[in-house]
């Protein structure tokens, strides 16, 4: 197998809705601590890709919907206290992922400029 030249970026392959559904099914069967096993059943995906996809977007514990005023205010407060330490800030948002929080912060910054 030939590798891409160093200066070429690999094109990211987005998860399809079929892959998402299959991933949810596999997690329901094998749990959230068997991503290597799950990856062996999903074509062209690594355990890390699968774990991150589930943890940041598909977990039923997450809320990926609109943010409310109180959440925005808490995010602003925690950012002022902690800076860009998303892994610490996420502890104040039990239903949001680090990625969701970071993206919301960027959205707030764009809105204020």
N, C-alpha and C positions, 0 to 999 in steps of 0.2 A: 504494500500500500504506500503510495507516494504522498508525502506531506506537503502542505501548502508552503510557499516561500514565507520567510519570516515576516516580511513587510505587508503581506496580504492579511486582511482581517477575515476571520471566518464569519460566514453569514449565520445569524441566529435563526434557528427554526422554532417558530412559535408553537405552543401546544394547540392542538385542535380540540374542538368540543368533544370528539370521540375519545381522544386521549384523556381528557379531563374526566369524562364519565368512567372510563376504564380504570383510571388511577383511583377515583373514589371507591369504585367497587373493590379493587385490590386492597386498599387500605381497610375497608370494612371486613375483608377476609383475613388479612395478615397483621393489621395494626400499624401503628406509627413508629414502630421500632424495627421494622423489617424492610427498609427501603432498598437494601441490596437485593433481597429476594424479589421484591416488586420490580426492580429495574431489570432483573433477568427475564422478566415476562413482558417487558415493554421494549419494543424495537427502537434502537437508536437513541436511547435515553440513559443517562447515568443516574446512579443513586442520588448524587447531589442535586441534579436537575429535578428529579422527582420529589425529593424531600423539600426543596425550596418552593417548588410549585404548590405542593400541598400546604406547607406551612404558611406561605404568604398569600395564597389566593383561594384555595379550595376547602380549607378546614371549616367545618360547620360552626366552630367557635368564633369565627371572624365575622365582623361586620364590614363590608366593603362599600356601604352606601354613603349617602351624603353626611357631611360633618355638621354638627350643630354649633351654635354660638359658644356654649360652655366648653365643648371640646377644643374649639379654636383658641379660646382664652387660656385654657390649661396648657395647650401646646406652646403658645407664646411664652407663658410663664416658665415652663420647664426648659424651653430652649434658652431663655435668658439665664436660668440657673445653671444648666448643665452643658450648654453648647450643643455641638453636633454628636452627642453621645446617644445615638438612637437606641442602642441596646439598654441604656438606662431609662430613657424617656418612655420606652414601650411598656415598662412596668406600671405606668400610670394610666395606661389604655389597654385593659385586659381583652377587649374585643377588636383591637386593631393590630395589624402586623407592622414590623419595623419599616417595611417598604411603603405601606400605606401612610404611615406617619411622616416619613421623609418626603414622599410625594406631596402630601398636604402642606408641609412646610414650604416646599418650593412654590406651590400654588399661592400661598399667603404672601410670599416674598414678591412674586410677579404681580400680584394684585396691588401691592403697596408701591410699586415703582411706576 
